[in-house]
């Protein structure tokens, strides 16, 4: 009897925590959720094609790439860093995987693993240089952006590498039931990074380093290790996005990923991640990803010139950073 009572109490506590977590999520992100809903409602009236099942799946597939980059960018910004090389690492990882399959006739699994290794290794280099030299992340990742992009051009000789291997192309164009595989990958990565931040010691260290670096150092946290872990994980997320995007486009293109760092930063800041560090949640970042994705999709459906899209995203970043400053002053 007592066992049943304890079991019931435990189930009630789990249910209460779950409900409390949902309430806290909506409370923390109410403003951007209202903005996202307003945008969706407006586009539903402006474009009959927006709310169709085909377009919804298309939006989900498109935002999956930015979501992978944005959750990694969120970690970097939380520790008061940034990464401008995400688009270039994405391009190099994808083109190498495509080249190994098409030009070297390498098995798909091995080529994908090498592509993932390259992105992860470049992220590790970013983190190590930042941690060991004390150079600003902006400068280190700016240099890596040029190096990785140049390496992608050298590897491909400036030309796309076409891949028509079904096993590889299925990675970016396949479905699990009605859901595109890139969306499945993103869901798994979002859950994994959320658990890292919310349920592990490393997650607490990440927030501590971003919140107060000196206090973190005095409490015994090895800041260099935290930085290396964050940038290595970010490199891995870039590589996953690069390989999947290459498979989806049937080619490895050295030009792919230009400007992706801006979308990732915009999504992170829109989602409530503070540019001052120490504050940020993956749930908020995902809402930011959808705002950027719906904005891009809606402007395309309305046949708005792509140059205006750049202006719109720049304005979104500016507004989001200003709101972050206002929140910081209020706190």
Residue pairs with C-beta under 8 A, 6 or more apart in sequence:
25 283
26 33
28 272
28 281
28 283
28 284
29 271
29 272
29 283
29 284
29 287
32 270
32 271
32 272
32 284
32 287
32 288
32 291
33 287
35 291
36 287
36 290
36 291
36 294
39 291
39 294
39 295
39 298
40 50
40 51
40 294
42 298
43 50
43 294
43 297
43 298
43 301
43 302
44 50
44 51
46 298
46 301
46 302
47 298
47 301
47 302
49 55
49 301
50 297
50 298
50 301
55 297
55 301
57 178
57 180
58 297
59 290
59 293
59 294
59 297
60 179
60 180
60 183
61 180
61 182
61 183
61 248
62 293
62 296
62 297
63 289
63 290
63 292
63 293
64 180
64 182
64 183
64 185
64 186
64 244
65 90
65 182
65 241
65 244
65 245
65 260
66 260
66 263
66 264
66 267
66 289
66 292
66 293
67 186
67 189
67 190
67 267
67 285
67 286
67 289
68 185
68 186
68 189
68 237
68 238
68 240
68 241
69 86
69 87
69 90
69 237
69 238
69 241
69 260
69 261
69 263
69 264
70 263
70 264
70 267
70 268
70 271
70 285
70 286
70 288
70 289
71 189
71 190
71 193
71 237
71 282
71 285
71 286
72 83
72 86
72 193
72 233
72 234
72 237
72 238
72 264
73 82
73 83
73 86
73 234
73 261
73 264
73 265
73 267
73 268
73 285
74 268
74 271
74 273
74 280
74 281
74 282
74 285
75 193
75 197
75 206
75 230
75 233
75 234
76 82
76 83
76 137
76 230
76 231
76 234
77 210
77 265
77 268
77 269
77 273
77 274
77 275
77 277
77 280
78 206
78 207
78 210
78 273
78 277
78 278
78 279
78 280
79 206
79 209
79 210
79 226
79 227
79 230
79 277
80 209
80 210
80 213
80 276
80 277
80 278
81 130
81 137
81 227
81 230
81 231
81 277
82 137
82 138
82 141
82 265
83 126
83 137
83 141
83 231
83 234
83 261
84 138
84 141
84 142
84 144
84 145
84 261
85 122
85 126
85 141
85 142
85 144
85 145
85 148
85 238
85 261
86 234
86 238
86 257
86 260
86 261
86 264
87 145
87 149
87 256
87 257
87 258
87 259
87 260
87 261
88 144
88 145
88 146
88 147
88 148
88 149
88 152
88 257
89 119
89 122
89 123
89 144
89 148
89 235
89 238
89 239
89 242
90 119
90 238
90 239
90 241
90 242
90 245
90 256
90 257
90 260
91 148
91 149
91 152
91 242
91 253
91 254
91 255
91 256
91 257
92 118
92 119
92 122
92 148
92 149
92 151
92 152
92 155
92 242
93 115
93 116
93 118
93 119
93 238
93 239
93 242
93 243
94 115
94 242
94 243
94 245
94 246
94 252
94 253
94 256
95 152
95 155
95 156
95 161
95 242
95 246
95 252
95 253
95 254
96 111
96 114
96 115
96 118
96 155
96 252
97 111
97 112
97 114
97 115
97 168
97 242
97 243
97 246
97 252
98 111
98 161
98 162
98 163
98 168
98 246
98 251
98 252
99 155
99 156
99 161
99 252
100 106
100 110
100 111
100 114
100 115
101 108
101 111
101 163
101 165
101 168
102 161
102 162
102 163
102 165
103 161
104 111
106 114
108 165
108 167
108 168
111 168
112 168
112 171
112 243
115 239
115 242
115 243
116 236
116 239
116 240
116 243
117 239
118 239
119 235
119 236
119 238
119 239
119 240
119 242
120 232
120 235
120 236
120 239
121 235
122 144
122 148
122 235
122 238
123 231
123 232
123 233
123 234
123 235
123 236
123 238
124 228
124 231
124 232
124 235
125 144
126 137
126 140
126 141
126 144
126 231
126 234
126 235
127 227
127 228
127 229
127 230
127 231
127 232
128 228
129 135
129 140
130 136
130 137
130 140
130 227
130 231
131 223
131 224
131 225
131 227
131 228
132 224
133 140
145 261
149 254
152 254
153 254
155 254
156 252
156 253
156 254
158 254
160 251
160 252
160 253
160 254
161 251
161 252
161 253
162 250
162 251
163 169
163 246
163 247
163 250
163 251
163 252
164 250
168 247
169 247
169 248
169 250
170 181
170 247
171 181
171 243
171 244
171 247
171 248
172 181
172 182
172 244
172 245
172 246
172 247
172 248
172 249
173 180
173 181
173 247
173 248
174 180
174 181
175 181
176 184
181 244
182 244
182 248
185 240
185 244
189 237
189 240
190 282
190 286
193 233
193 282
194 282
194 283
196 202
196 203
196 233
197 203
197 206
197 207
197 281
197 282
202 226
202 229
205 216
205 221
205 226
206 226
206 230
207 278
208 215
208 216
208 219
208 221
209 216
209 221
209 223
209 226
209 227
209 277
210 277
210 278
210 279
211 277
211 278
211 279
212 278
213 223
216 223
217 223
242 256
242 257
245 256
246 252
246 253
246 256
249 256
259 310
262 313
262 314
262 317
263 292
263 313
265 317
266 288
266 292
266 313
266 316
266 317
266 320
267 285
267 288
267 289
267 291
267 292
268 280
268 285
268 288
269 275
269 288
269 317
269 320
269 321
269 324
270 284
270 287
270 288
270 291
270 292
270 316
270 320
271 280
271 281
271 283
271 284
271 285
271 286
271 287
271 288
271 289
272 279
272 280
272 281
272 284
272 285
272 288
272 324
273 279
273 280
273 281
273 284
273 285
274 280
274 324
274 327
274 328
275 321
275 324
276 324
276 328
288 320
291 316
292 313
292 316
295 309
295 312
295 313
295 316
296 309
296 313
299 308
299 309
299 312
300 309
